[in-house]
Amino acid sequence: MKSRKIIGLTSAFAMLLLLTQACRKDYGYAFEDGYSKTEVKDTFGNQELDTSKYKIDRSQFNLARVFPGLVSITEPRLKSSKVTLDFDFVYANNANLRISVPPQGWFSTGMYAPAGELIQVDVPAGEYGMTAQIGAWDDDLTNLQTKLRAPVIYSRHTLAPGKNLIRNLYGGQVYIIPPRALGHKVEFTFTGTVKSPDFVLGQTTDEEWKAMMAKTTVPFFELRGKRIIFTLPVSRLAKFPIASPTALMQTWDEQILHGYWEWYGLSENAADARDLNPMLPWRIVHDIQPSVGAQHSGYPVVATANDNYFQQAVTLSGIIGQNWGTYHELGHNMQMNNTWNFEGNGEVSNNIFSFKVMNYSGQKHSIYQRIMPPALTYVKMSPDSTKNYAAIPATLDANDVRLGMYAQLLERYGYGFITYLVTEARHARFTSNSNQDKIDFFYERLSEYTRTDMQPFLAKWGVKVSIVSKTKISQAKNADGSFKYPLLTETVWLFDPSK
């Protein structure tokens, strides 16, 4: 009985084996690893990669060719190229700074990922929470009716210790974003990337950069200073060459330091954390189509990739003169909307930085000639009770008029007023709960700085202070019983700083 069962099982197994062999058929293919090789050259090289991803993804080449552009197959793809990034820094705590948009932590690697090509990023053991970003153009154009490029062309990838394989279908500079300030340097290893022809102030000489630019096929490059970084199209250098990127970026750094951080009462060695200068740089990125307008604020500031904005970035004389657009957008980032920036100042108080840059070079801004005539027309209108700073008559250019108020204050009482105002705003125990709070804060700090009750001046400008705030200033007394802030008698509102 037992032998019959064994014979039966043996027969069944033999039949199964026969059927398996009968179903086998030679289709004439012999794929070594499951994928057929084409005659198209793989520019990634002979590297050990996941064989399911080794090919170039050309699916978005047509769009990538439009923007940001393609890297030539002749551009050397790097293998095991090491980059050390210094993550020993202090993040700008906006709970302390109280500005609209502080600088953030994108760290340039000097690497560029070609469109559709796989790159490898090796992260040291124990380094968790890192993010790789490919592409500086992070504006999302999805909701725009007309699109000049693909809606989303940048990508972010969480990195783990060890080997990380990532790709972006459009290509772009590679950035590393740490999870926080780490207090030490980290060495990354890149494979499959190409060298971004960047100028780094203090590391790259003018001659080295020009030599890189002469042979690169990478479509974008960066000008990297300590306090500001530009991401710009290579194609416009033919029309607007840069004689000395060293002089250019030294000047940019100087203007940002003196015209923004120091003017705001910030320094790198301040004893009070609220007065610490941000250690990270601003970024200006040129895009074929910003998501809002021709240029917008934020991190990064995004400007249209055209001749006008390229010239603003690379013209040395313009940096210390008439570079309105860049200072305008960085000014938006610096606005203190939760303390003193009251209604009507949205497109006004951001422009005072252009005044400061000119003042630092010992000049007055030429725009005074344009803004003061309508400004003086407005302040001469009567009665004062019907004026509203936030609702200037349509017959006048409202923002030009409003800017005239700041021109009068800065040229009459000095640029130190802004330093005092914003420092007090950072140190204030509470932020403002209403627009009236912001007006009152501005009025009180202005009166303190000038040692004068400035209510008559603000009334001429249609800025109405509250009774509580007016009483506080008008009744404040010195130790000897004299009034601390005597009422303004000078007709400062008729002062014309353009003359």
C-alpha positions as CSV (number, residue, x, y, z in Angstrom):
1,M,0.0,0.0,0.0
2,K,2.8,2.3,1.0
3,S,4.8,1.5,-2.2
4,R,1.7,2.3,-4.3
5,K,1.5,5.8,-2.8
6,I,5.2,6.4,-3.5
7,I,4.8,5.3,-7.1
8,G,1.8,7.6,-7.5
9,L,3.6,10.7,-6.2
10,T,6.6,9.9,-8.4
11,S,4.4,9.7,-11.5
12,A,2.7,13.0,-10.7
13,F,6.0,14.8,-10.2
14,A,7.3,13.4,-13.5
15,M,4.2,14.6,-15.3
16,L,4.6,18.1,-13.8
17,L,8.2,18.3,-14.9
18,L,7.3,17.3,-18.4
19,L,4.6,19.9,-18.7
20,T,7.0,22.6,-17.5
21,Q,9.5,21.8,-20.1
22,A,6.9,21.6,-22.8
23,C,5.7,25.1,-22.0
24,R,9.1,26.6,-22.3
25,K,9.8,28.5,-25.5
26,D,12.8,30.4,-26.8
27,Y,11.6,33.9,-28.0
28,G,15.0,34.8,-29.4
29,Y,15.8,37.5,-26.7
30,A,18.7,37.3,-24.2
31,F,18.5,40.3,-21.9
32,E,21.4,40.3,-19.5
33,D,19.6,42.1,-16.7
34,G,16.0,42.3,-17.9
35,Y,16.4,45.5,-20.0
36,S,17.4,45.9,-23.6
37,K,20.3,48.3,-24.2
38,T,19.8,50.9,-27.0
39,E,22.4,52.6,-29.1
40,V,21.8,55.9,-27.3
41,K,24.8,56.9,-25.2
42,D,24.1,56.8,-21.5
43,T,25.8,60.0,-20.2
44,F,25.5,58.8,-16.7
45,G,28.5,56.5,-17.2
46,N,29.3,53.0,-16.1
47,Q,28.3,53.3,-12.5
48,E,26.8,50.8,-10.1
49,L,23.1,51.9,-10.0
50,D,19.7,50.4,-9.7
51,T,19.4,48.8,-13.1
52,S,15.7,49.7,-13.2
53,K,16.6,53.4,-13.2
54,Y,19.9,53.6,-15.1
55,K,18.5,55.2,-18.3
56,I,18.0,58.9,-18.9
57,D,14.4,59.9,-18.7
58,R,13.8,62.1,-21.8
59,S,10.1,62.4,-21.3
60,Q,10.3,66.2,-20.5
61,F,13.2,67.1,-22.7
62,N,11.1,69.4,-24.9
63,L,9.9,71.4,-21.9
64,A,13.3,71.3,-20.2
65,R,14.8,72.7,-23.4
66,V,12.5,75.7,-23.2
67,F,13.4,76.3,-19.5
68,P,15.8,76.0,-17.8
69,G,17.7,74.5,-20.7
70,L,19.6,71.3,-21.3
71,V,23.2,70.4,-20.5
72,S,25.2,69.1,-23.4
73,I,26.2,65.4,-23.5
74,T,29.8,66.6,-23.8
75,E,29.7,68.1,-20.4
76,P,31.7,65.9,-18.0
77,R,29.5,63.9,-15.6
78,L,31.3,63.7,-12.3
79,K,31.9,60.6,-10.3
80,S,32.5,60.6,-6.5
81,S,32.9,64.4,-6.3
82,K,33.1,65.5,-2.7
83,V,31.5,68.7,-1.4
84,T,31.8,69.9,2.2
85,L,29.0,72.2,3.6
86,D,29.3,74.1,6.8
87,F,26.1,73.7,8.9
88,D,27.6,75.6,11.8
89,F,25.3,78.6,11.7
90,V,22.5,80.3,13.5
91,Y,19.0,80.3,12.0
92,A,17.3,83.7,11.9
93,N,14.6,83.2,14.5
94,N,11.7,85.2,13.1
95,A,10.1,85.3,16.6
96,N,13.0,87.6,17.3
97,L,13.4,89.4,14.0
98,R,9.7,90.0,13.4
99,I,10.2,90.6,9.7
100,S,8.1,89.2,6.8
101,V,10.6,86.7,5.4
102,P,14.0,85.9,6.9
103,P,16.7,84.2,4.9
104,Q,16.4,80.4,4.9
105,G,18.8,77.5,4.6
106,W,19.4,76.4,1.0
107,F,23.0,75.5,0.8
108,S,24.5,75.6,-2.7
109,T,26.6,72.6,-3.6
110,G,28.2,73.8,-6.8
111,M,26.5,70.8,-8.5
112,Y,24.0,70.8,-11.4
113,A,21.7,67.8,-12.1
114,P,21.2,67.4,-15.9
115,A,17.5,67.0,-17.0
116,G,16.2,63.5,-16.6
117,E,19.5,62.0,-15.5
118,L,19.9,60.0,-12.3
119,I,22.3,61.5,-9.8
120,Q,23.6,59.8,-6.7
121,V,24.1,61.7,-3.4
122,D,26.0,59.9,-0.6
123,V,25.3,61.1,2.9
124,P,27.6,60.2,5.8
125,A,26.5,57.8,8.5
126,G,24.5,59.4,11.3
127,E,23.4,62.4,9.3
128,Y,19.6,62.3,9.2
129,G,16.9,64.8,8.1
130,M,18.8,66.2,5.1
131,T,16.8,67.3,2.0
132,A,18.1,67.6,-1.5
133,Q,16.5,70.2,-3.8
134,I,17.0,70.1,-7.5
135,G,16.2,73.4,-9.2
136,A,16.1,77.0,-7.8
137,W,12.8,77.8,-9.6
138,D,10.3,76.9,-6.9
139,D,7.4,79.0,-8.2
140,D,4.3,76.9,-8.9
141,L,2.5,78.1,-12.1
142,T,-0.3,75.5,-11.9
143,N,-3.0,78.1,-11.5
144,L,-1.8,80.5,-14.2
145,Q,-3.8,80.6,-17.4
146,T,-0.8,81.1,-19.6
147,K,2.4,79.2,-18.8
148,L,5.8,79.8,-20.3
149,R,7.3,76.7,-18.7
150,A,6.2,73.5,-17.0
151,P,4.2,74.4,-13.9
152,V,6.5,72.7,-11.3
153,I,10.1,72.1,-12.3
154,Y,11.9,71.8,-8.9
155,S,11.8,68.8,-6.6
156,R,12.8,67.9,-3.1
157,H,14.0,64.6,-1.9
158,T,14.5,63.3,1.6
159,L,18.0,61.9,2.1
160,A,19.1,59.1,4.3
161,P,22.6,58.1,5.3
162,G,24.3,56.2,2.5
163,K,23.5,56.1,-1.2
164,N,20.5,58.2,-2.5
165,L,19.4,58.0,-6.1
166,I,17.3,60.9,-7.4
167,R,16.4,62.6,-10.6
168,N,14.6,65.7,-11.8
169,L,13.1,65.8,-15.3
170,Y,14.0,69.4,-15.9
171,G,17.4,69.7,-14.2
172,G,18.9,72.4,-12.0
173,Q,21.3,73.4,-9.3
174,V,21.5,70.9,-6.4
175,Y,20.9,72.3,-2.9
176,I,21.1,70.6,0.5
177,I,18.7,71.8,3.1
178,P,19.6,70.7,6.7
179,P,16.9,70.0,9.2
180,R,18.4,72.6,11.6
181,A,21.7,74.2,12.4
182,L,24.0,71.2,13.1
183,G,27.1,73.0,14.5
184,H,29.5,71.1,12.2
185,K,30.5,70.5,8.6
186,V,29.2,67.6,6.5
187,E,30.8,66.0,3.5
188,F,28.6,64.9,0.7
189,T,29.6,62.8,-2.4
190,F,28.0,63.4,-5.7
191,T,27.9,61.2,-8.8
192,G,26.2,61.9,-12.1
193,T,26.1,65.6,-11.6
194,V,28.0,68.3,-13.6
195,K,29.8,71.2,-12.3
196,S,27.8,74.4,-11.9
197,P,29.9,77.3,-13.1
198,D,29.5,79.3,-9.9
199,F,31.5,82.3,-8.7
200,V,32.0,82.0,-4.9
201,L,33.3,85.2,-3.3
202,G,36.5,84.4,-1.4
203,Q,37.0,81.1,-3.1
204,T,36.9,81.7,-6.9
205,T,39.1,84.2,-8.7
206,D,37.8,86.3,-11.6
207,E,40.1,84.4,-13.9
208,E,39.0,81.0,-12.7
209,W,35.3,81.9,-13.1
210,K,35.8,83.3,-16.6
211,A,37.6,80.1,-17.6
212,M,34.7,78.0,-16.4
213,M,32.2,80.2,-18.2
214,A,34.1,79.9,-21.5
215,K,33.6,76.1,-21.7
216,T,30.5,75.4,-19.7
217,T,27.2,74.1,-21.3
218,V,25.3,74.4,-18.0
219,P,22.4,76.9,-18.6
220,F,22.4,78.6,-15.2
221,F,25.1,79.8,-12.9
222,E,25.3,81.4,-9.4
223,L,27.0,84.5,-8.1
224,R,27.5,83.7,-4.4
225,G,28.4,86.3,-1.8
226,K,28.2,86.1,1.9
227,R,24.9,87.9,2.2
228,I,23.3,87.5,-1.2
229,I,23.2,84.9,-4.0
230,F,22.0,85.2,-7.6
231,T,20.9,82.3,-9.8
232,L,21.2,83.6,-13.4
233,P,21.0,82.4,-17.0
234,V,24.4,81.9,-18.7
235,S,23.0,83.1,-22.0
236,R,22.8,86.7,-21.0
237,L,26.5,87.0,-20.2
238,A,27.3,87.4,-23.9
239,K,25.3,90.7,-23.9
240,F,26.1,91.8,-20.3
241,P,29.6,90.5,-19.4
242,I,30.8,90.8,-15.8
243,A,34.3,92.4,-15.7
244,S,34.9,91.4,-12.1
245,P,32.5,89.2,-10.2
246,T,34.7,89.8,-7.1
247,A,34.1,93.5,-7.1
248,L,30.4,92.9,-8.0
249,M,29.7,90.5,-5.1
250,Q,31.8,92.5,-2.6
251,T,29.6,95.5,-3.4
252,W,26.4,93.6,-3.1
253,D,27.5,92.2,0.3
254,E,28.4,95.7,1.5
255,Q,25.0,97.1,0.5
256,I,23.1,94.3,2.2
257,L,25.1,94.7,5.3
258,H,24.9,98.4,5.7
259,G,21.6,99.1,3.9
260,Y,19.6,96.3,5.6
261,W,21.1,94.5,8.5
262,E,23.0,97.3,10.2
263,W,20.3,99.8,9.5
264,Y,17.9,97.5,11.3
265,G,20.2,97.5,14.3
266,L,21.4,94.0,13.7
267,S,25.0,92.6,14.1
268,E,26.7,89.3,14.1
269,N,27.9,89.6,17.7
270,A,24.9,91.2,19.4
271,A,24.5,90.3,23.1
272,D,20.7,90.2,22.7
273,A,19.4,87.4,20.5
274,R,16.8,89.7,19.1
275,D,19.5,91.8,17.5
276,L,21.5,89.1,15.9
277,N,22.2,89.5,12.2
278,P,21.0,86.5,10.1
279,M,24.0,84.4,9.0
280,L,22.3,83.0,5.9
281,P,22.2,84.9,2.6
282,W,19.2,86.2,0.6
283,R,18.6,84.6,-2.8
284,I,17.5,86.1,-6.1
285,V,16.5,83.6,-8.7
286,H,15.8,84.5,-12.3
287,D,12.8,82.5,-13.8
288,I,11.2,82.7,-17.2
289,Q,7.9,83.3,-15.5
290,P,7.4,84.3,-11.8
291,S,4.2,83.2,-10.3
292,V,3.2,86.8,-9.5
293,G,4.1,89.9,-11.5
294,A,7.5,90.6,-13.0
295,Q,9.3,90.1,-9.7
296,H,8.1,89.1,-6.2
297,S,9.5,88.9,-2.7
298,G,10.1,85.8,-0.6
299,Y,12.8,83.2,-0.3
300,P,14.0,83.2,-2.9
301,V,13.1,86.6,-4.5
302,V,12.0,85.6,-8.0
303,A,12.7,88.0,-11.0
304,T,11.8,87.6,-14.6
305,A,14.8,86.2,-16.6
306,N,15.1,89.2,-18.9
307,D,17.7,91.9,-19.8
308,N,16.4,94.4,-17.3
309,Y,16.7,92.2,-14.2
310,F,19.9,90.7,-15.4
311,Q,21.4,94.2,-15.7
312,Q,20.2,95.0,-12.2
313,A,22.0,92.0,-10.8
314,V,25.4,92.5,-12.6
315,T,25.8,96.2,-13.1
316,L,28.2,97.5,-10.5
317,S,27.2,101.2,-10.8
318,G,23.5,100.3,-10.4
319,I,24.0,98.5,-7.1
320,I,25.0,101.8,-5.4
321,G,22.7,103.9,-7.5
322,Q,19.4,103.2,-9.2
323,N,18.8,99.5,-8.5
324,W,15.2,99.9,-7.5
325,G,13.7,96.5,-8.2
326,T,16.0,94.3,-6.1
327,Y,16.0,96.6,-3.1
328,H,12.2,96.8,-3.5
329,E,11.6,93.1,-3.1
330,L,14.2,92.6,-0.4
331,G,12.4,95.5,1.3
332,H,9.2,93.5,1.3
333,N,11.0,90.7,3.1
334,M,12.1,93.2,5.8
335,Q,8.7,94.8,6.5
336,M,7.5,94.4,10.0
337,N,3.8,94.0,9.4
338,N,2.9,92.9,13.0
339,T,4.3,95.9,14.8
340,W,4.4,99.2,12.9
341,N,3.8,98.8,9.1
342,F,0.3,100.3,9.1
343,E,-2.2,100.3,6.2
344,G,-1.0,102.1,3.1
345,N,2.6,101.1,3.6
346,G,2.5,97.8,1.7
347,E,4.2,99.1,-1.4
348,V,5.9,102.1,0.4
349,S,8.0,101.2,3.4
350,N,9.8,98.5,1.4
351,N,11.2,101.2,-0.8
352,I,13.0,103.1,1.9
353,F,16.0,100.8,1.6
354,S,16.7,102.3,-1.8
355,F,17.0,105.6,0.0
356,K,19.4,104.1,2.6
357,V,21.7,102.6,-0.1
358,M,22.0,106.0,-1.7
359,N,22.5,107.7,1.6
360,Y,25.3,105.3,2.5
361,S,27.1,106.4,-0.7
362,G,26.6,110.0,0.3
363,Q,23.8,110.8,-2.2
364,K,20.1,111.5,-2.4
365,H,17.9,109.2,-4.5
366,S,16.9,110.8,-7.8
367,I,13.3,109.6,-7.3
368,Y,12.8,112.5,-4.8
369,Q,12.3,114.6,-7.9
370,R,9.3,112.5,-8.9
371,I,7.6,111.9,-5.6
372,M,7.9,115.3,-3.8
373,P,5.6,117.4,-6.1
374,P,2.5,115.2,-5.6
375,A,3.4,114.6,-2.0
376,L,3.5,118.3,-1.3
377,T,0.2,118.8,-3.2
378,Y,-1.4,116.2,-0.9
379,V,-0.2,117.6,2.5
380,K,-1.4,121.1,1.5
381,M,-4.9,119.8,1.0
382,S,-7.5,120.7,3.6
383,P,-9.1,120.0,6.0
384,D,-6.7,117.5,7.6
385,S,-9.7,115.7,9.2
386,T,-10.7,114.3,5.8
387,K,-7.3,113.0,4.9
388,N,-6.6,109.2,5.0
389,Y,-3.0,108.0,4.4
390,A,-4.4,104.6,3.4
391,A,-6.8,106.2,0.8
392,I,-4.9,108.9,-1.1
393,P,-7.1,110.6,-3.8
394,A,-7.1,108.8,-7.1
395,T,-5.8,111.9,-8.9
396,L,-2.4,111.4,-7.3
397,D,0.0,108.5,-7.4
398,A,-0.7,107.2,-4.0
399,N,2.5,105.3,-3.3
400,D,4.7,108.1,-4.6
401,V,2.8,110.5,-2.2
402,R,3.2,108.2,0.8
403,L,6.9,107.7,0.1
404,G,7.3,111.5,0.4
405,M,6.4,111.2,4.1
406,Y,9.4,108.9,4.7
407,A,11.7,111.1,2.6
408,Q,10.8,114.1,4.8
409,L,11.4,112.2,8.0
410,L,14.7,110.6,7.0
411,E,16.2,113.7,5.4
412,R,15.0,116.0,8.2
413,Y,15.6,113.8,11.3
414,G,18.1,111.3,10.1
415,Y,18.2,107.7,9.0
416,G,18.8,106.6,12.6
417,F,15.0,106.9,13.1
418,I,14.4,103.6,11.3
419,T,17.1,101.9,13.4
420,Y,15.4,103.1,16.5
421,L,11.9,102.2,15.3
422,V,12.6,98.7,14.2
423,T,14.8,97.9,17.2
424,E,12.0,99.0,19.5
425,A,9.6,96.9,17.4
426,R,11.8,93.8,17.9
427,H,12.1,94.4,21.6
428,A,8.4,95.2,22.2
429,R,6.7,92.9,24.6
430,F,3.7,92.5,22.4
431,T,3.0,92.8,18.7
432,S,0.2,95.0,17.4
433,N,-3.4,93.7,17.4
434,S,-4.9,96.3,15.0
435,N,-4.0,98.9,12.5
436,Q,-4.5,101.6,15.1
437,D,-2.0,99.9,17.3
438,K,0.6,100.0,14.5
439,I,-0.1,103.7,13.9
440,D,0.2,104.5,17.6
441,F,3.5,102.5,17.9
442,F,4.9,104.5,14.9
443,Y,3.8,107.8,16.4
444,E,5.2,107.1,19.9
445,R,8.5,105.9,18.6
446,L,8.8,108.9,16.2
447,S,8.0,111.3,19.0
448,E,10.6,109.6,21.3
449,Y,13.3,109.7,18.6
450,T,12.7,113.4,17.7
451,R,12.0,114.4,21.3
452,T,8.9,116.2,19.9
453,D,5.2,115.4,19.8
454,M,4.9,114.6,16.1
455,Q,1.1,114.4,15.9
456,P,0.7,117.6,13.8
457,F,3.0,116.2,11.2
458,L,1.1,112.9,11.0
459,A,-2.2,114.7,10.9
460,K,-1.1,116.5,7.7
461,W,-0.4,113.1,6.2
462,G,-3.7,111.7,7.2
463,V,-2.3,109.3,9.8
464,K,-4.6,109.6,12.8
465,V,-3.3,108.7,16.2
466,S,-5.6,107.5,19.0
467,I,-6.6,109.7,22.0
468,V,-4.9,107.3,24.3
469,S,-1.6,107.5,22.5
470,K,-1.8,111.2,22.0
471,T,-2.4,111.7,25.7
472,K,0.5,109.4,26.6
473,I,3.0,111.5,24.5
474,S,1.6,115.0,25.2
475,Q,1.5,114.4,29.0
476,A,4.9,112.7,29.4
477,K,7.2,114.7,31.6
478,N,10.9,114.9,32.5
479,A,12.1,114.6,36.1
480,D,12.0,118.3,36.5
481,G,8.4,118.5,35.5
482,S,8.9,119.9,32.0
483,F,7.1,118.2,29.1
484,K,9.3,115.5,27.5
485,Y,7.8,115.9,24.0
486,P,6.8,119.5,23.2
487,L,4.3,119.9,20.4
488,L,5.8,120.2,16.9
489,T,5.8,123.8,15.6
490,E,8.1,123.4,12.6
491,T,6.2,122.8,9.3
492,V,8.2,119.7,8.5
493,W,5.4,118.5,6.1
494,L,6.3,121.3,3.7
495,F,10.0,120.3,3.7
496,D,11.2,119.3,0.2
497,P,14.2,117.0,0.4
498,S,14.6,117.0,-3.4
499,K,16.0,120.5,-3.3
